[in-house]
Amino acid sequence: MGNILEEFIKRIQEIDNIEKYDEVTAELIQKLREEKYPEDFQKKIRANRKYIKNRFSDEATKEKMLESKEKVIECLFDFSIEEVGNNKNLASY
């Protein structure tokens, strides 16, 4: 499962526009569902991917999207670290 998270971390890091961010994070959510990641993790990603769109300022919207992007990356990174730790614990049995 970790490779999927790493792939999405890289893809999201490269994003610099709103449309692409929305597209890739929607794809991420779908993939997490398909791969049966824990529901609480999926909820956290869905919550962190949301950002307030400012219809009067594209710049403000992009700023909020970039903040959201960092939260999603952090969440993915933290879960992948946790996943590696769990795999090491299983290997020690």
Order of alpha helices (4+ residues) and beta strands (2+ residues): alpha-alpha-alpha-alpha
